Amino acid sequence: MNKLFLNKGRVNQKLQTRTAILQAAKKLMTLNKKISLEDVADKANVSRATIYRYFADIELLMTEASLDIHHLSPDELLQNIKTIPLNKRILFVQKYYNQLAQDHEILFRRYLSATLLETTTSKKKVRGARRVESLKKATVPLKKELTKEQYENLINISSILMGIDSFIAAKDVCGLDTDQAKATLEWGLEMVIKGLYSDKK
């Protein structure tokens, strides 16, 4: 998805459209037949031009839809953390996305391969950014306690320290095994949060 396109206009509506497209794709996947972007557009009640703004080809859409089946939505994830203290919520979100990366590593690697190729050739932002949205929903009260820059930095560094991207770097670049990768990423985020709260004292 084009980042400029997403940032202009009604962001929530565009995210809802993207979600509707993924939901339509998942429903069509159950039919066990060959699917086109046009089929998904019809099922999602959007135009062909609209669907091409979000997904350049059917392979990319179906790969993300396959992953989406395993994801809790940011709103569903929020329901699981409402009773958790604020300073623990970010770590909960990290553990969720790191476990997801571990459980579906091969599928995630295929998805990354497809999205990297697409972003290289089209300069589009084609990923859904679930981590960012989940973190923002989980940390709403912090917006009142931190400056805008601090809050944005916290969301960004937290996103960087979770999910398949950081998991791959920990394993492929640093040579860590799965348990070491998860432990190291958790340690890194704990240090960030510890530093944040010590700065606020």
C-alpha positions as a LaTeX table, in Angstrom:
\begin{tabular}{lrrr}
\hline
Residue & $x$ (\AA) & $y$ (\AA) & $z$ (\AA) \\
\hline
Met1 & 0.00 & 0.00 & 0.00 \\
Asn2 & 1.32 & 3.42 & $-0.91$ \\
Lys3 & 2.44 & 5.20 & 2.28 \\
Leu4 & 1.47 & 8.59 & 0.89 \\
Phe5 & $-1.94$ & 7.19 & $-0.01$ \\
Leu6 & $-2.40$ & 5.87 & 3.52 \\
Asn7 & $-1.31$ & 9.09 & 5.19 \\
Lys8 & $-3.58$ & 11.30 & 3.13 \\
Gly9 & $-7.27$ & 11.60 & 3.91 \\
Arg10 & $-9.24$ & 9.28 & 6.17 \\
Val11 & $-6.68$ & 6.85 & 7.55 \\
Asn12 & $-9.16$ & 4.78 & 9.58 \\
Gln13 & $-11.41$ & 4.29 & 6.59 \\
Lys14 & $-8.45$ & 3.14 & 4.49 \\
Leu15 & $-7.40$ & 0.67 & 7.17 \\
Gln16 & $-10.97$ & $-0.63$ & 7.30 \\
Thr17 & $-10.95$ & $-1.08$ & 3.53 \\
Arg18 & $-7.69$ & $-3.01$ & 3.74 \\
Thr19 & $-9.15$ & $-5.20$ & 6.48 \\
Ala20 & $-12.28$ & $-5.83$ & 4.40 \\
Ile21 & $-10.11$ & $-6.94$ & 1.47 \\
Leu22 & $-8.20$ & $-9.39$ & 3.68 \\
Gln23 & $-11.46$ & $-10.74$ & 5.14 \\
Ala24 & $-12.85$ & $-11.28$ & 1.63 \\
Ala25 & $-9.67$ & $-13.06$ & 0.56 \\
Lys26 & $-9.83$ & $-15.38$ & 3.57 \\
Lys27 & $-13.44$ & $-16.31$ & 2.78 \\
Leu28 & $-12.58$ & $-17.05$ & $-0.85$ \\
Met29 & $-9.62$ & $-19.19$ & 0.24 \\
Thr30 & $-12.07$ & $-21.66$ & 1.82 \\
Leu31 & $-13.57$ & $-22.39$ & $-1.62$ \\
Asn32 & $-10.38$ & $-24.14$ & $-2.81$ \\
Lys33 & $-10.42$ & $-22.56$ & $-6.25$ \\
Lys34 & $-8.16$ & $-20.23$ & $-8.18$ \\
Ile35 & $-8.74$ & $-16.64$ & $-7.04$ \\
Ser36 & $-8.00$ & $-13.35$ & $-8.78$ \\
Leu37 & $-7.75$ & $-9.84$ & $-7.40$ \\
Glu38 & $-10.98$ & $-9.11$ & $-9.24$ \\
Asp39 & $-12.72$ & $-11.93$ & $-7.34$ \\
Val40 & $-11.56$ & $-10.44$ & $-4.05$ \\
Ala41 & $-12.63$ & $-6.95$ & $-5.11$ \\
Asp42 & $-16.13$ & $-8.23$ & $-5.88$ \\
Lys43 & $-16.34$ & $-10.09$ & $-2.56$ \\
Ala44 & $-15.11$ & $-7.04$ & $-0.62$ \\
Asn45 & $-17.48$ & $-4.71$ & $-2.51$ \\
Val46 & $-14.66$ & $-2.47$ & $-3.70$ \\
Ser47 & $-13.64$ & $-1.48$ & $-7.20$ \\
Arg48 & $-10.76$ & $-3.10$ & $-9.05$ \\
Ala49 & $-8.91$ & 0.21 & $-8.95$ \\
Thr50 & $-9.28$ & 0.28 & $-5.15$ \\
Ile51 & $-7.89$ & $-3.19$ & $-4.60$ \\
Tyr52 & $-4.82$ & $-2.44$ & $-6.73$ \\
Arg53 & $-4.03$ & 0.49 & $-4.41$ \\
Tyr54 & $-3.63$ & $-1.97$ & $-1.55$ \\
Phe55 & $-2.26$ & $-5.12$ & $-3.21$ \\
Ala56 & $-0.22$ & $-5.24$ & $-6.39$ \\
Asp57 & $-0.83$ & $-8.92$ & $-7.11$ \\
Ile58 & $-2.82$ & $-11.92$ & $-5.93$ \\
Glu59 & 0.23 & $-13.74$ & $-4.53$ \\
Leu60 & 1.00 & $-10.93$ & $-2.11$ \\
Leu61 & $-2.63$ & $-10.68$ & $-1.03$ \\
Met62 & $-3.07$ & $-14.42$ & $-0.51$ \\
Thr63 & 0.18 & $-14.71$ & 1.44 \\
Glu64 & $-0.90$ & $-11.93$ & 3.78 \\
Ala65 & $-4.38$ & $-13.38$ & 4.08 \\
Ser66 & $-2.83$ & $-16.74$ & 5.06 \\
Leu67 & $-0.91$ & $-15.00$ & 7.82 \\
Asp68 & $-3.90$ & $-12.91$ & 8.84 \\
Ile69 & $-5.80$ & $-16.09$ & 9.72 \\
His70 & $-3.36$ & $-16.62$ & 12.59 \\
His71 & $-3.33$ & $-13.02$ & 13.86 \\
Leu72 & $-5.46$ & $-11.45$ & 16.52 \\
Ser73 & $-6.56$ & $-8.03$ & 15.37 \\
Pro74 & $-5.18$ & $-5.08$ & 17.37 \\
Asp75 & $-8.63$ & $-4.69$ & 18.96 \\
Glu76 & $-8.77$ & $-8.38$ & 19.91 \\
Leu77 & $-5.27$ & $-8.16$ & 21.35 \\
Leu78 & $-6.29$ & $-5.10$ & 23.36 \\
Gln79 & $-9.06$ & $-7.10$ & 25.02 \\
Asn80 & $-6.40$ & $-9.45$ & 26.41 \\
Ile81 & $-4.32$ & $-6.71$ & 28.02 \\
Lys82 & $-6.87$ & $-4.32$ & 29.54 \\
Thr83 & $-6.14$ & $-5.56$ & 33.05 \\
Ile84 & $-2.35$ & $-5.62$ & 32.61 \\
Pro85 & $-0.36$ & $-2.72$ & 34.13 \\
Leu86 & 0.64 & $-0.15$ & 31.55 \\
Asn87 & 4.38 & $-0.79$ & 31.87 \\
Lys88 & 3.81 & $-4.51$ & 31.11 \\
Arg89 & 1.54 & $-4.07$ & 28.10 \\
Ile90 & 4.31 & $-3.40$ & 25.60 \\
Leu91 & 6.14 & $-6.56$ & 26.67 \\
Phe92 & 2.90 & $-8.55$ & 26.33 \\
Val93 & 2.46 & $-7.28$ & 22.76 \\
Gln94 & 6.11 & $-8.13$ & 22.00 \\
Lys95 & 5.74 & $-11.68$ & 23.33 \\
Tyr96 & 2.59 & $-12.14$ & 21.24 \\
Tyr97 & 4.24 & $-11.06$ & 17.97 \\
Asn98 & 7.48 & $-12.91$ & 18.67 \\
Gln99 & 5.58 & $-16.12$ & 19.40 \\
Leu100 & 3.62 & $-15.60$ & 16.19 \\
Ala101 & 6.90 & $-15.21$ & 14.29 \\
Gln102 & 8.21 & $-18.41$ & 15.84 \\
Asp103 & 5.06 & $-20.43$ & 15.16 \\
His104 & 4.77 & $-19.34$ & 11.49 \\
Glu105 & 8.36 & $-18.50$ & 10.62 \\
Ile106 & 8.43 & $-20.14$ & 7.17 \\
Leu107 & 5.20 & $-18.43$ & 6.08 \\
Phe108 & 6.45 & $-15.09$ & 7.41 \\
Arg109 & 9.73 & $-15.47$ & 5.52 \\
Arg110 & 7.81 & $-16.10$ & 2.30 \\
Tyr111 & 5.67 & $-13.05$ & 2.97 \\
Leu112 & 8.73 & $-10.90$ & 3.65 \\
Ser113 & 10.31 & $-12.10$ & 0.41 \\
Ala114 & 7.21 & $-11.06$ & $-1.54$ \\
Thr115 & 6.84 & $-7.69$ & 0.18 \\
Leu116 & 10.53 & $-6.80$ & $-0.15$ \\
Leu117 & 10.36 & $-7.43$ & $-3.88$ \\
Glu118 & 7.20 & $-5.31$ & $-4.17$ \\
Thr119 & 8.60 & $-2.38$ & $-2.17$ \\
Thr120 & 11.80 & $-2.45$ & $-4.22$ \\
Thr121 & 10.00 & $-2.27$ & $-7.54$ \\
Ser122 & 7.04 & $-0.06$ & $-6.70$ \\
Lys123 & 8.13 & 2.01 & $-3.68$ \\
Lys124 & 4.82 & 1.16 & $-2.01$ \\
Lys125 & 4.24 & 0.50 & 1.67 \\
Val126 & 2.61 & $-2.89$ & 1.34 \\
Arg127 & 2.59 & $-4.23$ & 4.90 \\
Gly128 & $-0.24$ & $-3.88$ & 7.36 \\
Ala129 & 1.71 & $-2.50$ & 10.34 \\
Arg130 & $-0.28$ & $-4.50$ & 12.92 \\
Arg131 & 2.48 & $-4.13$ & 15.50 \\
Val132 & 2.34 & $-0.35$ & 15.37 \\
Glu133 & $-1.45$ & $-0.26$ & 15.60 \\
Ser134 & $-1.47$ & $-2.79$ & 18.47 \\
Leu135 & 1.14 & $-0.83$ & 20.40 \\
Lys136 & $-0.72$ & 2.45 & 19.94 \\
Lys137 & $-3.97$ & 0.93 & 21.20 \\
Ala138 & $-2.20$ & $-0.67$ & 24.16 \\
Thr139 & $-0.40$ & 2.50 & 25.25 \\
Val140 & $-3.01$ & 5.26 & 24.84 \\
Pro141 & $-2.57$ & 6.48 & 28.47 \\
Leu142 & 1.14 & 7.04 & 27.86 \\
Lys143 & 0.36 & 9.78 & 25.34 \\
Lys144 & $-0.51$ & 12.04 & 28.26 \\
Glu145 & 2.69 & 11.22 & 30.16 \\
Leu146 & 5.22 & 11.55 & 27.33 \\
Thr147 & 6.09 & 14.20 & 24.80 \\
Lys148 & 4.95 & 13.51 & 21.25 \\
Glu149 & 8.53 & 12.71 & 20.23 \\
Gln150 & 9.06 & 10.35 & 23.17 \\
Tyr151 & 5.80 & 8.54 & 22.47 \\
Glu152 & 6.53 & 8.12 & 18.76 \\
Asn153 & 10.06 & 6.93 & 19.52 \\
Leu154 & 8.72 & 4.40 & 22.01 \\
Ile155 & 6.21 & 3.00 & 19.51 \\
Asn156 & 8.84 & 2.80 & 16.77 \\
Ile157 & 11.62 & 1.17 & 18.81 \\
Ser158 & 9.13 & $-1.27$ & 20.35 \\
Ser159 & 7.94 & $-2.25$ & 16.85 \\
Ile160 & 11.53 & $-2.75$ & 15.73 \\
Leu161 & 12.19 & $-5.12$ & 18.65 \\
Met162 & 9.35 & $-7.52$ & 17.84 \\
Gly163 & 8.00 & $-9.60$ & 15.01 \\
Ile164 & 9.55 & $-11.49$ & 12.13 \\
Asp165 & 12.03 & $-8.78$ & 11.05 \\
Ser166 & 13.83 & $-8.64$ & 14.40 \\
Phe167 & 13.47 & $-12.41$ & 14.79 \\
Ile168 & 15.28 & $-12.97$ & 11.49 \\
Ala169 & 18.04 & $-10.49$ & 12.36 \\
Ala170 & 18.58 & $-12.18$ & 15.72 \\
Lys171 & 18.76 & $-15.64$ & 14.16 \\
Asp172 & 20.35 & $-15.05$ & 10.76 \\
Val173 & 22.69 & $-12.15$ & 11.54 \\
Cys174 & 23.55 & $-12.78$ & 15.21 \\
Gly175 & 23.41 & $-16.58$ & 15.00 \\
Leu176 & 21.05 & $-16.97$ & 17.96 \\
Asp177 & 18.73 & $-19.92$ & 18.32 \\
Thr178 & 15.00 & $-19.34$ & 18.72 \\
Asp179 & 14.99 & $-19.16$ & 22.52 \\
Gln180 & 18.05 & $-16.89$ & 22.59 \\
Ala181 & 16.47 & $-14.63$ & 19.98 \\
Lys182 & 13.26 & $-14.21$ & 21.98 \\
Ala183 & 15.15 & $-13.66$ & 25.24 \\
Thr184 & 17.47 & $-11.07$ & 23.71 \\
Leu185 & 14.64 & $-9.11$ & 22.11 \\
Glu186 & 12.69 & $-9.15$ & 25.38 \\
Trp187 & 15.78 & $-7.96$ & 27.26 \\
Gly188 & 16.25 & $-5.11$ & 24.79 \\
Leu189 & 12.67 & $-3.90$ & 25.15 \\
Glu190 & 12.80 & $-4.25$ & 28.94 \\
Met191 & 15.87 & $-1.98$ & 28.94 \\
Val192 & 14.04 & 0.59 & 26.79 \\
Ile193 & 11.04 & 0.62 & 29.13 \\
Lys194 & 13.26 & 0.71 & 32.23 \\
Gly195 & 15.13 & 3.70 & 30.79 \\
Leu196 & 11.88 & 5.44 & 29.92 \\
Tyr197 & 10.49 & 5.12 & 33.43 \\
Ser198 & 13.77 & 6.11 & 35.08 \\
Asp199 & 13.84 & 9.26 & 32.92 \\
Lys200 & 10.34 & 10.17 & 34.13 \\
Lys201 & 11.35 & 10.10 & 37.83 \\
\hline
\end{tabular}
